[in-house]
Amino acid sequence: MASYEAFLDLPDLAEYKKVFEEEYCNQEVFTFDGIKVGFHPDMFEHAFYKNANRRKGDKSIFCFERAKRMRWIRKVLLDDDLTIYQGWDSKKKAASPDRRVCLVTPDGYVVIIALNRKNNKYARFITAYICDDVSVINKVKSNPIIYRAKSFGISET
């Protein structure tokens, strides 16, 4: 299992955005099983902001806790010691094989990508966040498994 301890400690939002664009948007990023994952600058807000009001879904507060784990995204995508689950499609109200969700536990860090429906060797980054809600983690783990970790049990704890 990859090491997930090191945090990215930058002085401000602009520096985090610069790293995101340089290391993700301007470089090729792949999963351990060869899927090319696309990142776009406009994804920064979705991935590194949180809601001031969950009901409104306004995503107006920059979240340093998410941003300092920015480099974990690549580590998660490359880590074949993590189990990958189908993600939830909110429109269909069901688990979907074109959504991949990785959990890094016990931290509860989540990375979600969506596979291209026409060519599943390409995906787009959806988001990454810290999930401290055990019921959400259990829901993810109740979805079908796409890939079981090589070291079975590591990501299941």
N, C-alpha and C positions, 0 to 999 in steps of 0.2 A: 504494500500500500504506500502510495506517495506521501511525503511529508507535507502537512498542511499548516504548519506553525507560523511561518514567516508572513508578516503582514506588510502591506505597502503603506508607508507612512509619509504622506505628502502634505504640504502646507495648506492647499486649498482646492476647491472644486475644479478650477481651470487645469491644474496639474494632473488631477485624476483623469479628466477628459482627454488631455494630451496623451497620457499613457494608453488609455483605451483605444484611441485612434491609431497610435503608432504600433501597438503590440497586437491588436486584434483586427482593426479595420484595414490596416495597410500591410498585413502579413497573412499568409495562408495558415489556417488553423485546421487541424484534423483531429478526429477521434482515434482511439487506439485501433479501431477496426476499419480505418481508411475513409471515413465519411468527411468530406470537406465542409466545414461550417462557416457560413457567411456572417459577417458582422458589419453593421452600418452605423455611422455616427449618431443617427437619430435613436438608436437603441440604448444609448447611454442613459437617457432620462428614465426609461422604463426599468432598466436594471439597477440603477443606483439612486433612485428617489423612492420615497415612501409617501403614503397618503397622510395628509393632515387629518382627513376625515374619511374613514374606510367606506362609508356609505356613498360619499360623493366621488370617491376614486380619483381625487385630484392630483396625486403624485407631485406635491409641491415642496417637499422637504428633502434636501440632499441627505443621504444616509451614509455617514462615514463608516459605519459598521459593515455595510455592504461593500463600499468602495475599497476599504483596506484589504478585502479578500479578492480583489480583482484578478490577481495573478493565479488564484485558485481555479478559475474557470478553465484555463488551458490544462492545468494539472488534472482536474476532474475528467475532462474529455479524453485525456491520454491514459487514465488509470484503469487498467483491466482488472483491478482488484475491487471494483465497485459493481454492485448489481444495478442493472438498468431496468427500469419499469416503464410500462406504457404510461403516458401522461393523460390527463383528463382533457377532453374536448368539451368546453363549456357550451358550445352551440349544439352539439349532439347529445350532451348530457351522458357521456359514456367514455370509457377508456378508449384510447386511439393508438393503433400501432405506429402511426406517423409522428407521434410525440414521444420523445425519450426523456425520462427523468432519472437523474442520478442523485442519490443521497449520500452525503459524507456524514456519517454518524460517529460519535454522539453529538458532534457540533450542530447537526441539523442543517448543514449547508446543502442547498438544492441548486442544481443546474438543469435547465430545460432547453431542449432544442426541438425544432420541428423539421422532419424529413420532407424533402421535396416529393410530392406525390407522383410525379412523372419519372423521377430518377432518384432512387433512394441512396445514391452515393453523394448527394448534396443535402445540406440542411441549413437552416438559419437559426441563429441564436435567438432565444426568446427572452430569457431572464436568468438571474442567479440571485439567491437571497438566503438569509438565515431563517430557518423555520424552527421556532421553539414551541410550536403547538403539537403536542403528541398525537392528537386526534388527526391532524393533517398528515403527519408522518405515517401514521397507521393506515390512512386512506391510500396514500401513495403505495405503501407496501402491499395493500390488498389488490392492486391492479396487476394484470398479467406481467410476468417477467419476460423481458426481451433478451437479456443476457445475464447469466448468473456468474458472479465473481469467480475468478480462478481459485482464489483462496476462500472457498465458501465459508461464510460465517462472519467475515471481517465487516462487511457493510450491513450485516443483518442485526448487529447488536444495538 
